[in-house]
Amino acid sequence: MRLVRWTPDDLVRRLDDVVAVYGEAMNYRAELLEARRGYIATHVRRPGFRAVASLTREGHLAGFGYGYQGSVGQWWHDQVHRALDPTARQRWLTDCFEVVELHVRPAAQGHGVGARQLRALLTMAPGGTTLLSTPEADEQRSRAWRLYRRFGFVDVLRHFRFPGDERPFGVLGRDLPLPAADSPAPADAPGSAAGRSRPDATP
């Protein structure tokens, strides 16, 4: 398995594969995936965009992750901003890299792919803090929750409900940067320049 960094154009070129991995990992219906395709296409142009991908020896996409710098006017950012008190807003949102998507095909899960993706993504991330949201789950049984705790993510909001999604979410955060010794950089994707898991209905 090869971990590479992606430019916005790299991700757009593989958008069909990205949406397929997203669908497998989240087990979402086809109509929801079409909506997500449009959101991703706009996300790649946001400030501070960073992306990584895990490719098999044959070049198939096994997983991906991306994020960008949060700012006023972005739906997810504004929802979290409203829910936090002024002190927490200053602490977490002043200079924040938001992890928007982090997914691995089910067949490739359980082999450290997600951890390598997250580590590489946060290593490249601009900002002084990072935030993500993930559906509430048993922390001992959920791979996602165990992963985020291993990376030092702490509770920012718990059992938070985003408009349009009936599931409760945890919003988690940690300071950046990661310790340098734990942060190997991914390779560049062929042809590229060096350089959450969210509610499904959000742009």
N, C-alpha and C positions, 0 to 999 in steps of 0.2 A: 504494500500500500504506500502510495506516494502523496505527501501533503504539499500543496502548492498554494501560493497566494494568487488571488484573482483580481484583475482590474474590473471596473464596471463593464467594460466591453466583453471581457472574458465570460462574466456571468450571463450577460444577455445572449451571447452566442450559444450557451448551454442551457438556456431558459427551459426548454422542454424537459431536459434531464433534471434540472433543479425542481421543477414542479412535480415530476414523477417521484423523486426522492421524498419531497415534502408530503405527498399524498400517501406514500407507503408508511412513512414514519408516524404520521398523524391519523391515518385511516379515515381520511376525509372523502366526502362524496365529490363527484366530478364537477358539479356546479360550484362548489366552494373553491375548488382548485382553479377554475377559470377566473374567479374573482381575485384570488391570490396572485395569479400571473400578472394581472394589471398592477397590483400594488408593488410587486417586486420590481417591475420595469420602471416605476417612478422612484423607488427607494435608492436605486444605484446612483442617482444624480444628486443625492443629498450630501451636504458638507461632511467631511471626515469619513466617507464610506470606506470600509475595509471588508475584505472577503477572503475566505480560504476554502479549499476543496480537497477532498480525499479521493484519489484516483487509483483504480486497480492497475495491475500490470498491463492490461489491455486498454486502459484509458477510460473505462467505465466509471461513472460517478457513484461513489459509495456514500458520500456525505458532503455537507457544506455548512458554512456558517457565515453570517455577515452582520454588520452593524454600522452605525454612523453617529455623529454628534447630535444630541437632542437639542431642540430649540422651540421657542414659543411658536404656536401655530401648527405644530405636528400633533396629530390626534392623540397618540399614546402619551407623549410628553405632557400634553395639557391635562389629560385625565389624572395622571399621577401628581402633577403640580397642584391641582385643586384639592387633592386628598391629603396633602402634607401640610403641616404647620410651617410658619415662616422659617423657623430654625432648621427644620429638616429640608426645606426647599434650598436654603443656602448651602447646607451640607452636601446634598446629593445632586442637585440640578444645575449648579453654577457652571460646571465644566465637565459635562457628563457624556461618556460614550455609551450608547444604548445597544446592547446585544439584541438584535431583532429576531434572527432565526439561527438555530443550531440543530441540525438533523443528521441522522445516520440511518441508512437502510436497515430494516430489521435483521436481515441476514448478516450484516456486518457489525451489529451491536455486541457489546460485551467483550471487545478486544482493544479497548483504549482509544478507538478512533475519535469519539466525541471529546475525550480529554485532550487529545493532541490538537484537535480543531480549536477548542476553547482557549487553550494555552497560546497557540499561535495568534489567534484573533486578538486576544488581550495584549499580547506582546506588541502588536502593531498599532494598537488603539491610541488615538489622541485623547487628551483629557486627564483630569485628576481623579475621577471616579467612574465607575461603570454600573449600570443598572440593567436588569432583565426581569421579565415576568414569566411565571410558569404555573400551570394549574396546580392547585392544592392536592397533595397526595401524602400517603404514608412515607415519611422521610427515610425510614429504614428499608422500605421495599422499592421505592422509586429510584431508578438509575439516575434520572435527571437531578433529583434532589440530592442524592449522595454525591454526584459530581460537583454540584455547585457548593455544597458544604466543604468538600475537599479543597476547593479553590478559595475558601475563605469568605464566601458570600454570607452576609448577615441579613436579618429581616429588616425591611424598610416599611412594608405594608403587608398584612396578612389578611386572608379571606376577603380580598378586595374584588368587587364586581365591576367589570367594565361594561358600559352600555352595550346592549345587543348580544351579550354572552351570558348565559345562565350559570356558567361555572365560576366558582371562587378561585382567585389567583393569589399567589404570593409574589410580591415585588421584592427582589433581593438586590443587594449592592455590595461593592467592595471598593477599596481605594486602588488607584493605579499610580505607578506602574507595578507590574509583577516583579518579584525578585529576579534579577538578571540571570542568576545561575539556573533558574527554573524555566527560562524563556527562550528555547532555541527557535530561530526564525525558519519559516517554511521556505522551500524553493520557489522560484518564479515559475509560473505557468509558461509553457512554450508559446513564444510570440508575445508575451506580456512584458510590460515595463516593470522594473523593480519598484519596488515601492518603499431571541428570547425563547423563550417561546411565547409568542404573543397570542392574544385572542384572535380567532380566525377571521373575524369580520372587520378588522381594523385596517385602515389605509396607512 
